[in-house]
Amino acid sequence: MKDNNNISQELLETIENYLIGNLSGRDLEDFNRLLELDEDFKDQVEDVKTTLLGIEAQSLKEQLDDFHKEIPETEIQQELALKKSRFASYSRIAAAAAIIIAVGSIWFFIGSPNEKLYANYFKPDPGLPTTMSSTNNFDFYDAMVSYKHGDYQIAIDKWKVLNAQKPENDTLNYFLGVAHLANKNEAEAIPYLERSAAAEDNFVFLNDAYFYLGLAYIKEGQLELAKKNLSLSNIEEAKKLLREIDN
């Protein structure tokens, strides 16, 4: 692990924005290209991710002493009213510009056109901030820590236990869907995302569900279903992806 004591505040905020899914458009493209071009920068991002996840995991662990009763019957969604902690800064990365200018335009082509589209737009949902959790729904947030560490199968196994008790819970279905996508299993993801996309209009993850469902169908080669779901999402990336498909 490299020493990140000298990392600038601007760069730290940009990395944090990336890790919580708060970069989009050109900023996200520049960041992803820099990750591919600069191994030192990639290591630095991993170090910041490890540090942030360690803080969250420790916070959740400290709650375990107070956790002495089963999950209450209240719906998990009531515990998730605050979705995805966001940072306000959308700073551009100066280092990215320098490297990209130096190397010129570099394009990476992988697989079929559908796979390329999927790879260009897919990024795992950043998940929920476990530091905001209470002892209620400990099992849900315990799985969330695994998910955010990239241990997708472990998270899936934990959430499936809860999902067996509450199969109609839209939030569980959503996170099981995105976890399966992150675990490179689109066929398993689609049924869960379909259920979450059928939720009420006030479901906090509804637009995300449409977006990820559209991505899953792109990977599966079902472009009409992909377009149908992407058109129902108000996420800017969904609109941009839909335009690319139409063109």
C-alpha positions in Angstrom: 0.0 0.0 0.0 1.3 3.4 -1.0 1.6 6.4 1.4 -1.3 8.7 0.6 -0.6 11.3 3.2 0.3 13.8 0.5 -2.8 13.3 -1.6 -4.5 16.6 -2.3 -8.0 17.3 -0.9 -9.3 17.9 -4.4 -8.1 14.5 -5.6 -9.3 12.7 -2.5 -12.8 14.2 -3.0 -12.8 13.1 -6.6 -11.8 9.6 -5.7 -14.5 9.5 -3.0 -17.0 10.8 -5.6 -16.0 7.9 -7.9 -16.3 5.3 -5.2 -19.8 6.4 -4.2 -21.0 6.6 -7.9 -21.1 10.4 -7.9 -19.1 10.9 -11.1 -20.8 11.0 -14.5 -20.3 12.1 -18.0 -16.9 13.3 -19.1 -15.6 13.2 -15.5 -16.4 9.5 -15.2 -14.9 8.8 -18.7 -11.6 10.6 -17.8 -11.4 8.8 -14.4 -11.9 5.3 -16.0 -9.3 6.0 -18.7 -6.8 7.2 -16.1 -7.4 4.0 -14.1 -6.5 2.0 -17.2 -3.4 4.1 -18.0 -1.8 4.6 -14.6 -1.2 1.7 -12.3 0.0 4.0 -9.5 -3.2 5.9 -9.7 -5.2 2.7 -9.7 -3.3 1.6 -6.5 -4.1 4.9 -4.9 -7.8 4.6 -5.6 -7.8 1.1 -4.1 -6.0 2.4 -1.0 -8.7 5.1 -0.5 -11.4 2.5 -1.0 -9.9 0.2 1.6 -9.6 3.0 4.1 -13.3 4.1 3.6 -14.6 0.6 3.8 -12.5 -0.1 6.9 -14.2 2.9 8.6 -17.6 1.6 7.6 -16.9 -1.9 8.7 -15.6 -0.8 12.0 -18.6 1.3 12.6 -20.9 -1.6 11.9 -18.9 -3.9 14.1 -19.2 -1.6 17.1 -22.9 -1.9 16.9 -22.8 -5.7 17.3 -22.6 -5.4 21.1 -26.0 -3.8 21.1 -27.5 -6.2 18.6 -29.3 -8.7 20.8 -32.7 -9.2 19.2 -34.0 -10.2 15.8 -34.7 -7.8 12.9 -38.0 -6.1 13.7 -41.0 -6.6 11.4 -40.9 -3.0 10.0 -39.9 -2.9 6.3 -36.3 -2.6 5.4 -37.1 0.3 3.1 -38.1 2.5 6.0 -34.5 2.2 7.2 -33.3 3.3 3.7 -35.0 6.7 3.3 -31.6 8.3 2.8 -30.1 6.9 -0.4 -26.4 7.0 -1.1 -24.4 9.6 0.7 -23.2 12.1 -1.8 -20.4 14.6 -2.0 -21.1 18.0 -3.5 -17.8 18.3 -5.4 -17.6 17.4 -9.1 -14.0 18.4 -9.5 -12.2 17.3 -12.7 -8.9 15.4 -12.3 -5.9 17.5 -13.4 -3.7 14.4 -13.7 -6.1 12.7 -16.1 -5.9 15.6 -18.5 -2.2 15.6 -18.6 -1.9 11.9 -19.3 -4.7 11.8 -21.8 -3.2 14.7 -23.7 0.2 13.0 -23.7 -1.1 9.7 -25.1 -3.8 11.0 -27.4 -7.1 9.3 -28.0 -6.9 5.7 -27.0 -9.9 3.4 -27.5 -10.3 0.0 -26.0 -12.5 -2.4 -27.9 -13.7 -5.5 -26.2 -16.0 -8.2 -27.4 -19.3 -7.5 -29.3 -20.9 -4.1 -29.6 -23.3 -5.0 -26.9 -20.5 -6.0 -24.5 -18.7 -2.8 -25.3 -21.8 -0.7 -24.5 -22.3 -2.6 -21.3 -18.7 -2.2 -20.2 -18.7 1.5 -21.0 -21.8 2.2 -18.8 -21.8 -0.5 -16.1 -20.5 0.4 -12.7 -21.7 -1.4 -9.6 -24.2 0.5 -7.5 -22.1 2.1 -4.7 -24.5 0.7 -2.0 -25.7 2.4 1.1 -23.6 4.0 3.8 -23.4 1.5 6.6 -22.2 4.1 9.1 -25.7 5.4 9.1 -27.3 2.1 10.1 -28.7 1.2 13.4 -28.8 -2.1 15.2 -32.1 -2.7 13.4 -31.6 -4.6 10.2 -28.1 -5.6 11.2 -28.1 -8.6 8.8 -29.0 -6.3 5.9 -26.1 -3.9 6.6 -23.7 -6.7 7.4 -24.4 -8.0 3.8 -24.0 -4.4 2.5 -20.4 -4.3 4.0 -19.6 -7.5 2.1 -21.1 -6.0 -1.1 -19.1 -2.8 -0.8 -15.9 -4.8 -0.3 -16.6 -6.5 -3.6 -17.5 -9.8 -1.9 -20.6 -10.0 -4.1 -21.4 -13.7 -3.6 -21.2 -13.4 0.1 -23.6 -10.5 0.1 -25.9 -12.4 -2.2 -26.0 -15.4 0.1 -26.8 -13.2 3.1 -29.5 -11.2 1.3 -31.1 -14.3 -0.1 -31.8 -15.4 3.5 -33.7 -12.2 4.2 -35.3 -12.3 0.8 -36.7 -15.8 1.5 -38.5 -14.2 4.5 -39.6 -11.1 2.5 -39.7 -12.0 -1.2 -41.7 -8.9 -2.1 -39.3 -6.5 -0.5 -38.3 -4.1 -3.3 -35.1 -3.0 -1.7 -33.8 -6.5 -1.2 -34.8 -7.5 -4.8 -32.9 -4.4 -6.1 -29.7 -5.1 -4.2 -29.8 -8.8 -5.1 -30.2 -7.8 -8.7 -27.2 -5.3 -8.8 -25.1 -7.7 -6.7 -25.7 -10.5 -9.3 -24.8 -8.0 -12.1 -21.6 -7.0 -10.3 -20.9 -10.8 -9.9 -21.1 -11.1 -13.7 -24.4 -13.1 -13.7 -26.9 -11.2 -15.8 -29.4 -14.0 -16.1 -29.7 -14.3 -12.3 -29.9 -10.5 -11.9 -32.8 -9.9 -14.3 -35.6 -11.5 -12.3 -34.7 -9.5 -9.1 -34.4 -6.3 -11.1 -37.7 -7.0 -12.8 -39.4 -7.3 -9.4 -37.8 -4.1 -8.1 -38.7 -2.3 -11.4 -42.4 -3.2 -10.8 -42.4 -1.4 -7.5 -44.5 1.6 -6.7 -43.6 5.0 -8.2 -42.2 6.2 -4.9 -39.7 3.4 -4.6 -36.4 5.2 -4.0 -34.3 2.9 -6.3 -36.9 2.7 -9.2 -34.9 4.7 -11.7 -31.8 2.8 -10.8 -33.6 -0.5 -11.3 -34.7 0.5 -14.8 -31.2 1.6 -15.6 -29.5 -1.6 -14.4 -32.2 -3.8 -16.0 -31.6 -2.1 -19.3 -27.9 -2.8 -18.9 -28.6 -6.4 -18.1 -30.7 -6.8 -21.2 -28.0 -5.2 -23.3 -25.5 -7.8 -22.1 -28.0 -10.5 -22.9 -28.5 -9.1 -26.4 -32.1 -8.2 -25.9 -32.0 -4.6 -27.2 -35.7 -3.9 -27.4 -36.2 -4.8 -23.7 -33.1 -2.8 -22.9 -34.6 0.3 -24.7 -37.9 -0.2 -23.0 -36.4 -0.1 -19.5 -33.8 2.6 -20.2 -36.6 4.9 -21.5 -38.4 4.6 -18.1 -35.4 5.8 -16.2 -34.7 9.5 -15.6 -31.0 8.9 -14.9 -28.9 10.9 -17.3 -26.6 7.9 -18.1 -29.7 5.9 -19.1 -30.8 8.6 -21.5 -27.3 8.8 -23.0 -27.1 5.0 -23.4 -30.5 5.0 -25.0 -29.3 7.5 -27.6 -26.2 5.4 -28.3 -28.4 2.3 -29.0 -30.7 4.3 -31.3 -27.8 5.6 -33.2 
